[in-house]
Amino acid sequence: MIHFERTFLSGLFQKPPREVRQPEYEPGWLQIMVWRSRVLDSLRPPPRRDLVDAWEKLMQSKINTRMPLNSTQALQCRRLLEYLSEPKTDEETKPLSPADLSMARKVLLQNDPIERTQHHLDFAKSLHSVWSRGDFPRKPNAVELQWTYLVKAMCLYGGSREALQMLHEKWEQPEYAVYLAQEDRLVEVVAQGLAREGCEAELVGLVQHAENHQVPYNARIQAIMVQYFAERDRVTETKQWLDKPVARGSIQARVYRILASFAMRNNLQEWATSLFLELGQSQPWRKYWDVLLQAILLTGKSLAEVDAMMSHMVDSNGELSPDVHTINCLLRVAVERQDVGLGEDILALAAKRGLAPNGETHLILLGLRLGTDNLMGAREAYDRVRHMRPWVNESKRYLFSEFRTVVNEYLVALAAQKPPDFKFISSILETVEEDQMRLEPTTVAALCLRFLENDQHFDVMDVLSIYSFLYSDAERETVQNAFVSFCLDSGTSTNRAWGAYQILHQFFPDTSLERRAELMNAFFERRRPDMASYIFGHMRAHENKSYHPAMDTYITCLEGFARYPDRDGLEMVHNMLNMDTSLQPSTKLYTALMLAYTGCGQPLIALDYWSQITQSREGPSYATLEAIFWTLEKKTGGHKQAREIWERMERIDLEVPPSVYNAYIGVIAGSGNEKDVRDLIMKMASVVGSKPDAMT
């Protein structure tokens, strides 16, 4: 009675378990997925008005958060666009407006891509096609403008060769010519895309064709060409495109920075230094001086020499003083060289000149300290960056992207610590969520594995609820594979592997049939057929038939029960098999059932399947013969029937493989007849052509 009271009271005052966070989707995206699911299931789709609203919510959210469309979203949005653009007369519809199409175009062109896929290209083409077919009010030059948007999208998402063809088709048409070199500089856009995709022949051909058709070789095209060849350490071509006369403007500042790294990799410091000296003597603008100081530090000059040069900086308006941006440029050299000492010396130089570090300084230091495994120093830099938030400045918005990259690296590094500081990791995750920052799939995978190892299942589910539904199918597979590997790792305890599988089952219903079969086998090998049968049951119960067990899956599962018996699991799987109208019985399936029932101590049921096999057109296989002999070994008096089967095999002069012969020896040995066993072993070489082995 006392024990009951204590249990009751402790239960009464115990903290309730945490609630699992609901999956978080971008606005409108869940409705689009529901629509697609209903289409695939041949069910009535949601009202078109609701689908247009979902489209508008998703695109507006993307514009607000600057988060790009992932490849899965691009695919489904294209399908939805084509569905909504079909004329319908049987219902009141809210058609897609030009503004709806414009929002999608902005998302494609203005949000920096994370994935560049065929799905994005197809979506861009569909947007252009729907606009072209639509009965929309059109401003002057609207057709040409829509064409330029498509060219830009093609270049942005990996279709630059096709964009190049589009340019050539319109090159001679006056209404399009203005967009090639003036309004939208499409020649430069396509050149940049070709360079990114490594299309060298097309890139060089485009620049040469442009020069021959009134689009001059300018500083922007020069920067593209020099960067392309410099990054590939092509010395001759880099110098050739650098020396080629430029029609307008001077060499861009970033080119000097590219050349400095190029010179260091190719032992061309002397050549590069002459370029930098020439630049300094020309009294360039400040942005050139900052790059120049970076370049000379990178190509071997000391920080003292850089400091001396700072005192002689002048442009056309007079003397220039270094500022914190100058210091930040120098710090980026320390990051490239992974030189902590140089970084500290640069900070000391800044202090000597009275230049206080800003948020960008600490962001660069965070990257430097991470790159040199200084996690304590990284923590200090991280706190300062978070406090200063340098990306809030409109002109520095690009720093948020850099911060996001570094934070992902930081979390992966923290997760790799032994032991990890879970409290600090959780605090970073809170700020990441607050900042609406994207975590990369590899980061989420690393964090989930560490949380699983520490039995923090709620934290795993929280992370997956926030991020996993924002990913494309390909990105989700990265996280999914981490869970599968964790479950398959023999070093993972069975309890933890099962906990990881349950989360995988909940958050990744798209786990492939092949991976599920791997997991099922792994739990058989862990001697947990009960868990393996649950995994099989999850496959059979999946709402998508493509994830249902195939014939091979049933056979693999039944063979698992033969090795690791579980009568309840076998009964469940057999019932599912009986209800599965998609499969036709076969010798291989019946053989697996024989093995399963024999392994589970029910040889009489196994013999029923032997009878069905012998009466079928297909007949028994060698594997069936092995199975029947094993079954008869487990059955009392089974050796008598085994002898009958063996005699029948001898009468038809059946060629017997060693595995079947060994199985027959096993039956006879089980009867206790030592003389017959000895005779069989002695005759083995003459019957099967090989001597007894370890299996015998």
Secondary structure, 3 states (H helix, E strand, C coil): CHHHHHHHHHHHHCCCCCCCCCCCCCCCHHHHHHHHHHHHCCCCCCCHHHHHHHHHHHHHHHHHHCCCCCHHHHHHHHHHHHHHCCCCCCCCCCCCCHHHHHHHHHHHHHCCCCCCCHHHHHHHHHHHHHHHHCCCCCCCCHHHHHHHHHHHHHHHCCCHHHHHHHHHHHCCCHHHHHHHHCCCCHHHHHHHHHHHCCCHHHHHHHHHHHHHCCCCCCHHHHHHHHHHHHHCCCHHHHHHHHHCCCCCCCCCHHHHHHHHHHHHHCCCHHHHHHHHHHHHHCCCCHHHHHHHHHHHHHCCCCHHHHHHHHCCCEECCEECCCCHHHHHHHHHHHHHHCCHHHHHHHHHHHHHCCCCCCHHHHHHHHHHHHHCCCHHHHHHHHHHHHHHCHHHCHHHCHHHHHHHHHHHHHHHHHHHCCCCCHHHHHHHHHHHHHCCCCCCHHHHHHHHHHHHHCCCHHHHHHHHHHHHHHCCHHHHHHHHHHHHHHHHCCCCCHHHHHHHHHHHHHHCCCCCHHHHHHHHHHHHHCCCHHHHHHHHHHHHHCCCHHHCCCHHHHHHHHHHHHHCCCHHHHHHHHHHHHHCCCCCCCHHHHHHHHHHHHHCCCHHHHHHHHHHHHHCCCCCCHHHHHHHHHHHHHCCCHHHHHHHHHHHHHHCCCCCCHHHHHHHHHHHHHCCCHHHHHHHHHHHHHHHCCCCCCCC
